[in-house]
Amino acid sequence: MPFHGLALNILLALIFSAFQAYEQHSAPNSMDDGIYGSTFTMATGFHGFHVIIGTIFLAACWLRLIEFHFSIHQLLGQEAAAIYFHFVDVVWLSSIEFALPRILGES
């Protein structure tokens, strides 16, 4: 069962990255459109880049899982990948929490 869960996570990350690439290429704003365009492009691009790194990280863990490289005492790679993705999530959510009230004009 861990094979399927990790494969599903990788698949969802790839789908997210595909949507992110589509959004970056089709969005009407760019780095030249002032503060909103540059902030949006930079923040979403930076987040997408980190998701790609995390996807590669998880794919390496999935290959190691298939080859039975993990044991009860050797889970550092899998734990590091999970911590990395949690870090990316926390940074993304905290940046949204910081920026959203300012974007909506509530502060």
Helices and strands as residue ranges (DSSP letters): H 2-26, H 34-66, H 76-104
